[in-house]
């Protein structure tokens, strides 16, 4: 099977279910941003500091593929087999967040991203996650979107923020506190 089909050369692509839409369609932008996030998660998983949590990060990547499949499915499509998110997926993120927060100083200030390349990757993933969430919410205003997706992306951005803090601690990196000029 060839990777190129030439069916998108006119600027359109197919949704699961068969409809063709412009590649600039909000639905395509939403699942494309989730795909971008998934790539950042792969980079984050590859960081040495995350070797002990690589399996969990890979599970997140799997959930992001699930989200992408859901977003790529046209509304009302019949006979399209795809996995679904489960409330336990959100709970798994919350459990991880709670476990990391037990080992972190309470947050009292805004933190500037950076301090170590691995920590910066976590912050990049977090911001792409927030963008994906915004795109999905925008899509949800126009058509039906599984609310578990919105919850999952919201919790995932929280997880990525706490993970960045945990990584900084594990790497012995001092967090840079934002202090406003006035």
KOLMI-71240 format. One line per 4 residues: number of its first residue (from 1); for each residue x, y, z of N, C-alpha, C, CB. Coordinates in nm, 2 decimals. Glycine has a CB too. Layout:
<atoms>
NUM = X,Y,Z,X,Y,Z,X,Y,Z,X,Y,Z ~ ...
</atoms>
This chain:
<atoms>
1 = 0.08,-0.12,0.00,0.00,0.00,0.00,0.09,0.12,0.00,-0.10,0.00,0.12 ~ 0.06,0.22,-0.09,0.14,0.34,-0.10,0.08,0.44,0.01,0.13,0.40,-0.24 ~ 0.17,0.52,0.06,0.14,0.62,0.16,0.06,0.74,0.09,0.26,0.67,0.23 ~ 0.09,0.76,-0.03,0.02,0.87,-0.10,-0.09,0.82,-0.19,0.12,0.95,-0.19
5 = -0.21,0.89,-0.18,-0.32,0.85,-0.26,-0.36,0.95,-0.36,-0.44,0.83,-0.16 ~ -0.31,1.07,-0.35,-0.34,1.19,-0.44,-0.48,1.24,-0.42,-0.31,1.15,-0.58 ~ -0.56,1.18,-0.33,-0.70,1.22,-0.32,-0.71,1.36,-0.24,-0.78,1.12,-0.24 ~ -0.60,1.40,-0.18,-0.60,1.53,-0.11,-0.53,1.64,-0.18,-0.53,1.51,0.02
9 = -0.50,1.61,-0.30,-0.42,1.71,-0.38,-0.51,1.84,-0.41,-0.38,1.65,-0.51 ~ -0.64,1.83,-0.40,-0.72,1.94,-0.43,-0.76,2.02,-0.30,-0.85,1.90,-0.50 ~ -0.70,1.98,-0.19,-0.72,2.05,-0.06,-0.84,1.99,0.02,-0.75,2.19,-0.09 ~ -0.88,1.87,-0.01,-0.99,1.81,0.06,-0.94,1.68,0.12,-1.11,1.78,-0.03
13 = -1.01,1.63,0.22,-0.97,1.50,0.28,-1.10,1.43,0.32,-0.88,1.52,0.40 ~ -1.10,1.30,0.35,-1.22,1.23,0.38,-1.22,1.21,0.54,-1.21,1.09,0.32 ~ -1.35,1.22,0.59,-1.37,1.19,0.72,-1.41,1.04,0.73,-1.49,1.28,0.78 ~ -1.40,0.98,0.85,-1.44,0.85,0.87,-1.60,0.85,0.85,-1.40,0.79,1.01
17 = -1.64,0.78,0.76,-1.78,0.78,0.72,-1.80,0.82,0.58,-1.86,0.87,0.81 ~ -1.70,0.88,0.52,-1.70,0.90,0.38,-1.71,1.04,0.33,-1.80,0.83,0.32 ~ -1.76,1.13,0.41,-1.77,1.27,0.36,-1.64,1.33,0.33,-1.85,1.36,0.46 ~ -1.63,1.42,0.23,-1.51,1.49,0.20,-1.53,1.63,0.25,-1.47,1.48,0.05
21 = -1.42,1.69,0.31,-1.42,1.83,0.36,-1.29,1.89,0.33,-1.45,1.83,0.51 ~ -1.29,2.02,0.33,-1.17,2.10,0.31,-1.07,2.07,0.42,-1.20,2.25,0.30 ~ -0.94,2.07,0.39,-0.84,2.04,0.49,-0.83,2.16,0.59,-0.71,2.02,0.42 ~ -0.89,2.27,0.56,-0.90,2.38,0.65,-1.02,2.37,0.74,-0.90,2.51,0.58
25 = -1.11,2.27,0.73,-1.23,2.25,0.81,-1.19,2.25,0.96,-1.30,2.13,0.77 ~ -1.27,2.31,1.04,-1.24,2.31,1.19,-1.23,2.17,1.25,-1.36,2.38,1.26 ~ -1.30,2.07,1.20,-1.29,1.94,1.24,-1.14,1.88,1.22,-1.39,1.84,1.18 ~ -1.09,1.92,1.10,-0.96,1.87,1.06,-0.85,1.94,1.15,-0.93,1.90,0.91
29 = -0.88,2.07,1.17,-0.79,2.15,1.26,-0.79,2.09,1.40,-0.83,2.30,1.26 ~ -0.90,2.05,1.45,-0.91,2.00,1.58,-0.83,1.87,1.59,-1.06,1.97,1.62 ~ -0.86,1.77,1.50,-0.78,1.65,1.52,-0.64,1.66,1.47,-0.85,1.53,1.44 ~ -0.61,1.76,1.39,-0.47,1.78,1.35,-0.39,1.84,1.47,-0.46,1.88,1.24
33 = -0.46,1.92,1.55,-0.39,1.97,1.67,-0.37,1.86,1.77,-0.47,2.09,1.73 ~ -0.47,1.77,1.78,-0.45,1.65,1.87,-0.33,1.57,1.82,-0.58,1.57,1.88 ~ -0.32,1.55,1.69,-0.21,1.48,1.63,-0.07,1.55,1.67,-0.22,1.47,1.48 ~ -0.07,1.68,1.66,0.05,1.76,1.69,0.08,1.73,1.84,0.03,1.91,1.67
37 = -0.02,1.74,1.93,0.00,1.71,2.07,0.06,1.57,2.09,-0.13,1.72,2.14 ~ 0.01,1.47,2.01,0.06,1.34,2.03,0.21,1.33,1.99,-0.02,1.24,1.94 ~ 0.25,1.41,1.89,0.39,1.41,1.86,0.47,1.46,1.97,0.41,1.49,1.73 ~ 0.42,1.57,2.04,0.50,1.63,2.15,0.50,1.53,2.27,0.43,1.76,2.20
41 = 0.39,1.45,2.29,0.39,1.35,2.39,0.49,1.24,2.36,0.25,1.28,2.40 ~ 0.51,1.21,2.24,0.62,1.11,2.20,0.76,1.16,2.24,0.61,1.08,2.05 ~ 0.78,1.29,2.21,0.91,1.35,2.24,0.92,1.36,2.39,0.91,1.50,2.18 ~ 0.82,1.39,2.46,0.82,1.40,2.61,0.85,1.26,2.67,0.69,1.45,2.66
45 = 0.79,1.15,2.61,0.81,1.02,2.66,0.95,0.97,2.63,0.71,0.92,2.58 ~ 1.02,1.03,2.53,1.15,0.99,2.50,1.26,1.06,2.59,1.18,1.03,2.36 ~ 1.22,1.15,2.67,1.31,1.21,2.76,1.36,1.12,2.87,1.25,1.34,2.83 ~ 1.48,1.12,2.90,1.54,1.02,3.00,1.47,1.03,3.13,1.69,1.04,3.01
49 = 1.44,1.16,3.17,1.37,1.18,3.30,1.24,1.11,3.31,1.36,1.33,3.33 ~ 1.18,1.07,3.20,1.05,1.01,3.19,1.05,0.86,3.17,0.96,1.08,3.09 ~ 1.16,0.80,3.17,1.17,0.66,3.14,1.08,0.58,3.24,1.31,0.61,3.16 ~ 1.07,0.62,3.36,0.99,0.54,3.46,0.84,0.57,3.44,1.03,0.58,3.60
53 = 0.80,0.67,3.36,0.66,0.70,3.33,0.63,0.68,3.19,0.62,0.84,3.38 ~ 0.72,0.62,3.11,0.70,0.61,2.97,0.57,0.53,2.93,0.82,0.54,2.90 ~ 0.54,0.42,3.01,0.42,0.34,2.98,0.29,0.43,3.00,0.41,0.22,3.08 ~ 0.29,0.51,3.10,0.17,0.60,3.12,0.16,0.70,3.01,0.18,0.67,3.26
57 = 0.28,0.76,2.97,0.27,0.85,2.86,0.23,0.79,2.73,0.41,0.92,2.84 ~ 0.27,0.66,2.71,0.23,0.59,2.59,0.08,0.57,2.59,0.30,0.45,2.58 ~ 0.02,0.54,2.71,-0.12,0.52,2.73,-0.19,0.65,2.69,-0.16,0.48,2.87 ~ -0.14,0.77,2.73,-0.20,0.90,2.69,-0.19,0.91,2.54,-0.12,1.01,2.76
61 = -0.09,0.87,2.47,-0.08,0.88,2.33,-0.19,0.79,2.27,0.06,0.83,2.28 ~ -0.21,0.68,2.32,-0.32,0.59,2.27,-0.45,0.66,2.29,-0.32,0.46,2.35 ~ -0.48,0.72,2.40,-0.60,0.80,2.42,-0.62,0.91,2.32,-0.62,0.85,2.56 ~ -0.50,0.97,2.28,-0.51,1.08,2.19,-0.54,1.03,2.05,-0.37,1.16,2.18
65 = -0.50,0.91,2.01,-0.54,0.85,1.89,-0.69,0.82,1.89,-0.46,0.71,1.86 ~ -0.74,0.78,2.01,-0.88,0.75,2.02,-0.96,0.88,2.00,-0.92,0.70,2.16 ~ -0.91,0.99,2.06,-0.97,1.12,2.04,-0.97,1.16,1.89,-0.90,1.23,2.13 ~ -0.85,1.14,1.83,-0.84,1.18,1.69,-0.94,1.10,1.60,-0.70,1.15,1.64
69 = -0.96,0.97,1.63,-1.05,0.89,1.55,-1.19,0.94,1.57,-1.04,0.74,1.60 ~ -1.23,0.98,1.69,-1.36,1.03,1.72,-1.38,1.16,1.65,-1.38,1.05,1.87 ~ -1.29,1.25,1.65,-1.30,1.38,1.59,-1.30,1.37,1.43,-1.19,1.47,1.63 ~ -1.24,1.26,1.38,-1.23,1.24,1.24,-1.35,1.17,1.18,-1.11,1.16,1.20
73 = -1.45,1.14,1.27,-1.57,1.07,1.23,-1.68,1.17,1.20,-1.61,0.97,1.33 ~ -1.74,1.17,1.08,-1.84,1.26,1.05,-1.96,1.24,1.14,-1.89,1.25,0.91 ~ -2.03,1.34,1.18,-2.15,1.33,1.26,-2.25,1.24,1.20,-2.21,1.47,1.30 ~ -2.31,1.15,1.27,-2.41,1.06,1.22,-2.36,0.94,1.14,-2.51,1.13,1.14
77 = -2.23,0.92,1.13,-2.17,0.81,1.05,-2.22,0.68,1.11,-2.02,0.82,1.05 ~ -2.25,0.59,1.02,-2.30,0.46,1.06,-2.19,0.36,1.03,-2.43,0.42,0.99 ~ -2.18,0.25,1.10,-2.09,0.14,1.08,-1.94,0.18,1.08,-2.12,0.08,0.94 ~ -1.91,0.28,1.16,-1.77,0.32,1.18,-1.73,0.27,1.31,-1.75,0.48,1.17
81 = -1.64,0.18,1.31,-1.59,0.12,1.44,-1.47,0.20,1.49,-1.55,-0.03,1.42 ~ -1.48,0.25,1.61,-1.37,0.33,1.67,-1.38,0.31,1.82,-1.38,0.48,1.63 ~ -1.26,0.32,1.89,-1.26,0.31,2.03,-1.33,0.44,2.10,-1.12,0.29,2.09 ~ -1.36,0.43,2.22,-1.42,0.54,2.29,-1.34,0.57,2.42,-1.57,0.52,2.33
85 = -1.34,0.70,2.46,-1.29,0.73,2.59,-1.38,0.69,2.70,-1.26,0.89,2.60 ~ -1.33,0.67,2.82,-1.40,0.62,2.93,-1.38,0.72,3.04,-1.36,0.47,2.97 ~ -1.47,0.74,3.13,-1.44,0.82,3.25,-1.32,0.78,3.33,-1.56,0.82,3.34 ~ -1.28,0.65,3.32,-1.17,0.61,3.39,-1.04,0.66,3.33,-1.16,0.45,3.39
89 = -1.04,0.71,3.21,-0.93,0.77,3.15,-0.90,0.91,3.21,-0.95,0.79,2.99 ~ -1.00,0.98,3.24,-0.98,1.11,3.31,-0.94,1.08,3.45,-1.12,1.19,3.31 ~ -1.00,0.98,3.52,-0.96,0.95,3.65,-0.81,0.91,3.66,-1.05,0.83,3.71 ~ -0.76,0.84,3.56,-0.62,0.80,3.56,-0.53,0.92,3.56,-0.59,0.71,3.44
93 = -0.57,1.02,3.48,-0.49,1.15,3.49,-0.49,1.21,3.62,-0.54,1.25,3.38 ~ -0.61,1.22,3.68,-0.63,1.28,3.81,-0.55,1.21,3.92,-0.77,1.28,3.85 ~ -0.54,1.07,3.91,-0.46,0.99,4.01,-0.32,1.03,3.99,-0.49,0.84,3.98 ~ -0.27,1.04,3.87,-0.13,1.07,3.85,-0.10,1.21,3.90,-0.09,1.06,3.70
97 = -0.19,1.31,3.87,-0.17,1.44,3.92,-0.16,1.45,4.07,-0.28,1.54,3.87 ~ -0.25,1.38,4.14,-0.25,1.38,4.28,-0.12,1.32,4.34,-0.37,1.30,4.33 ~ -0.08,1.21,4.28,0.05,1.15,4.32,0.17,1.24,4.31,0.07,1.02,4.25 ~ 0.18,1.31,4.20,0.29,1.40,4.18,0.28,1.52,4.28,0.30,1.45,4.04
101 = 0.16,1.57,4.29,0.14,1.69,4.38,0.18,1.66,4.52,0.00,1.74,4.37 ~ 0.16,1.54,4.57,0.20,1.50,4.70,0.36,1.52,4.72,0.17,1.35,4.73 ~ 0.43,1.52,4.62,0.58,1.53,4.62,0.63,1.67,4.58,0.64,1.43,4.54 ~ 0.54,1.76,4.56,0.58,1.90,4.51,0.54,2.00,4.62,0.51,1.93,4.38
105 = 0.61,2.11,4.62,0.58,2.22,4.70,0.44,2.28,4.65,0.69,2.33,4.70 ~ 0.36,2.33,4.74,0.23,2.39,4.69,0.26,2.51,4.60,0.15,2.44,4.81 ~ 0.18,2.52,4.50,0.20,2.63,4.40,0.14,2.76,4.46,0.13,2.60,4.27 ~ 0.23,2.86,4.46,0.19,2.99,4.52,0.21,3.10,4.42,0.27,3.02,4.64
109 = 0.27,3.08,4.31,0.30,3.18,4.20,0.29,3.11,4.07,0.44,3.24,4.23 ~ 0.28,3.20,3.97,0.30,3.15,3.83,0.44,3.11,3.81,0.25,3.26,3.73 ~ 0.46,3.01,3.72,0.59,2.96,3.69,0.62,2.99,3.55,0.60,2.81,3.73 ~ 0.74,3.04,3.52,0.78,3.06,3.38,0.83,2.93,3.32,0.90,3.17,3.37
113 = 0.79,2.89,3.20,0.83,2.77,3.14,0.98,2.77,3.12,0.76,2.75,3.01 ~ 1.05,2.66,3.13,1.19,2.65,3.10,1.27,2.60,3.22,1.24,2.79,3.07 ~ 1.40,2.61,3.21,1.49,2.57,3.31,1.57,2.45,3.27,1.42,2.54,3.43 ~ 1.51,2.37,3.18,1.58,2.25,3.12,1.51,2.21,3.00,1.58,2.13,3.23
117 = 1.58,2.16,2.89,1.51,2.13,2.77,1.39,2.03,2.79,1.61,2.07,2.67 ~ 1.41,1.93,2.87,1.30,1.83,2.90,1.18,1.90,2.96,1.35,1.72,2.98 ~ 1.20,1.99,3.05,1.09,2.06,3.12,1.02,2.15,3.01,1.14,2.14,3.24 ~ 1.10,2.21,2.93,1.04,2.30,2.82,0.95,2.22,2.73,1.15,2.37,2.74
121 = 0.99,2.09,2.70,0.91,2.01,2.61,0.77,1.98,2.68,0.98,1.87,2.58 ~ 0.77,1.96,2.81,0.65,1.94,2.88,0.56,2.06,2.87,0.68,1.90,3.03 ~ 0.62,2.18,2.88,0.54,2.30,2.87,0.49,2.32,2.73,0.62,2.42,2.91 ~ 0.57,2.29,2.63,0.52,2.30,2.49,0.40,2.20,2.47,0.63,2.26,2.39
125 = 0.41,2.08,2.52,0.30,1.99,2.51,0.18,2.04,2.58,0.34,1.85,2.57 ~ 0.20,2.10,2.69,0.08,2.16,2.77,0.01,2.27,2.69,0.13,2.22,2.90 ~ 0.09,2.36,2.62,0.03,2.47,2.55,-0.04,2.41,2.42,0.13,2.57,2.51 ~ 0.02,2.31,2.36,-0.05,2.25,2.24,-0.18,2.18,2.29,0.05,2.15,2.17
129 = -0.17,2.12,2.40,-0.29,2.06,2.46,-0.40,2.16,2.48,-0.26,1.99,2.59 ~ -0.37,2.28,2.53,-0.47,2.39,2.55,-0.53,2.43,2.42,-0.40,2.51,2.63 ~ -0.44,2.44,2.32,-0.49,2.48,2.18,-0.58,2.37,2.13,-0.37,2.50,2.09 ~ -0.55,2.25,2.15,-0.64,2.14,2.10,-0.77,2.15,2.17,-0.57,2.00,2.13
133 = -0.77,2.17,2.30,-0.89,2.19,2.38,-0.98,2.30,2.32,-0.86,2.21,2.53 ~ -0.91,2.42,2.29,-0.99,2.53,2.24,-1.05,2.49,2.10,-0.89,2.65,2.22 ~ -0.98,2.42,2.02,-1.03,2.38,1.89,-1.15,2.29,1.91,-0.92,2.32,1.80 ~ -1.14,2.19,2.00,-1.25,2.10,2.02,-1.37,2.17,2.08,-1.20,1.99,2.12
137 = -1.35,2.26,2.17,-1.46,2.34,2.22,-1.53,2.42,2.11,-1.42,2.43,2.34 ~ -1.45,2.48,2.02,-1.50,2.56,1.91,-1.58,2.46,1.82,-1.39,2.62,1.83 ~ -1.53,2.34,1.79,-1.60,2.25,1.71,-1.73,2.21,1.78,-1.52,2.12,1.69 ~ -1.73,2.19,1.91,-1.84,2.15,1.99,-1.96,2.25,1.98,-1.80,2.12,2.14
141 = -1.92,2.38,1.96,-2.02,2.48,1.95,-2.10,2.47,1.82,-1.95,2.62,1.96 ~ -2.04,2.40,1.72,-2.10,2.38,1.59,-2.17,2.24,1.57,-2.00,2.40,1.48 ~ -2.11,2.14,1.64,-2.16,2.01,1.62,-2.14,1.93,1.74,-2.09,1.94,1.49 ~ -2.19,1.81,1.75,-2.18,1.73,1.87,-2.04,1.67,1.88,-2.28,1.61,1.86
145 = -1.98,1.69,2.00,-1.85,1.63,2.03,-1.87,1.56,2.17,-1.73,1.74,2.04 ~ -1.81,1.44,2.18,-1.82,1.37,2.31,-1.76,1.45,2.42,-1.74,1.23,2.29 ~ -1.83,1.48,2.52,-1.78,1.57,2.63,-1.67,1.50,2.70,-1.90,1.59,2.73 ~ -1.65,1.37,2.70,-1.53,1.31,2.76,-1.40,1.36,2.69,-1.54,1.15,2.74
149 = -1.41,1.39,2.57,-1.29,1.45,2.50,-1.25,1.58,2.56,-1.32,1.46,2.35 ~ -1.35,1.66,2.58,-1.32,1.80,2.64,-1.27,1.78,2.78,-1.45,1.88,2.64 ~ -1.33,1.69,2.86,-1.28,1.67,3.00,-1.14,1.62,2.99,-1.37,1.57,3.07 ~ -1.11,1.52,2.90,-0.98,1.46,2.90,-0.87,1.56,2.86,-0.98,1.34,2.80
153 = -0.90,1.64,2.76,-0.80,1.74,2.72,-0.77,1.84,2.83,-0.84,1.81,2.59 ~ -0.88,1.88,2.90,-0.86,1.98,3.01,-0.78,1.92,3.12,-1.00,2.01,3.07 ~ -0.81,1.79,3.16,-0.73,1.73,3.26,-0.59,1.70,3.21,-0.80,1.60,3.31 ~ -0.57,1.67,3.09,-0.44,1.64,3.03,-0.35,1.76,3.04,-0.45,1.59,2.89
157 = -0.40,1.88,3.01,-0.32,2.00,3.03,-0.28,2.02,3.17,-0.39,2.12,2.97 ~ -0.37,1.99,3.27,-0.33,2.00,3.41,-0.22,1.90,3.44,-0.45,1.97,3.50 ~ -0.24,1.78,3.39,-0.13,1.67,3.41,0.00,1.72,3.36,-0.18,1.54,3.34 ~ 0.00,1.78,3.24,0.13,1.82,3.18,0.19,1.93,3.25,0.11,1.86,3.03
161 = 0.11,2.02,3.31,0.17,2.13,3.39,0.23,2.07,3.52,0.06,2.23,3.43 ~ 0.16,1.98,3.59,0.22,1.92,3.71,0.34,1.83,3.67,0.11,1.83,3.78 ~ 0.33,1.76,3.56,0.45,1.68,3.52,0.57,1.77,3.49,0.41,1.61,3.39 ~ 0.55,1.89,3.44,0.66,1.98,3.41,0.73,2.02,3.55,0.62,2.11,3.34
165 = 0.65,2.04,3.65,0.70,2.07,3.78,0.77,1.95,3.84,0.58,2.12,3.87 ~ 0.71,1.83,3.82,0.77,1.71,3.88,0.91,1.68,3.81,0.68,1.59,3.86 ~ 0.91,1.70,3.68,1.03,1.68,3.60,1.14,1.78,3.65,1.01,1.70,3.45 ~ 1.10,1.90,3.67,1.20,2.00,3.72,1.26,1.96,3.86,1.13,2.14,3.74
169 = 1.17,1.91,3.94,1.22,1.86,4.07,1.31,1.74,4.05,1.10,1.82,4.16 ~ 1.28,1.64,3.97,1.36,1.53,3.95,1.49,1.56,3.88,1.28,1.42,3.86 ~ 1.49,1.67,3.81,1.62,1.71,3.74,1.69,1.81,3.82,1.58,1.77,3.60 ~ 1.65,1.84,3.94,1.71,1.94,4.03,1.72,2.08,3.96,1.85,1.90,4.07
173 = 1.61,2.12,3.90,1.60,2.25,3.83,1.51,2.34,3.92,1.54,2.23,3.69 ~ 1.57,2.45,3.95,1.49,2.55,4.03,1.38,2.61,3.94,1.58,2.66,4.09 ~ 1.26,2.61,3.98,1.15,2.67,3.90,1.17,2.83,3.90,1.01,2.64,3.96 ~ 1.14,2.89,3.79,1.15,3.03,3.77,1.01,3.09,3.80,1.20,3.07,3.63
177 = 1.00,3.16,3.91,0.88,3.22,3.95,0.86,3.35,3.87,0.88,3.25,4.11 ~ 0.74,3.38,3.83,0.71,3.50,3.76,0.68,3.61,3.86,0.59,3.48,3.66 ~ 0.76,3.72,3.86,0.73,3.83,3.95,0.70,3.95,3.86,0.85,3.86,4.04 ~ 0.58,4.00,3.86,0.54,4.11,3.78,0.62,4.24,3.82,0.39,4.14,3.79
181 = 0.64,4.33,3.72,0.71,4.45,3.75,0.65,4.54,3.84,0.74,4.52,3.62 ~ 0.52,4.54,3.86,0.46,4.64,3.95,0.38,4.57,4.06,0.36,4.73,3.87
</atoms>
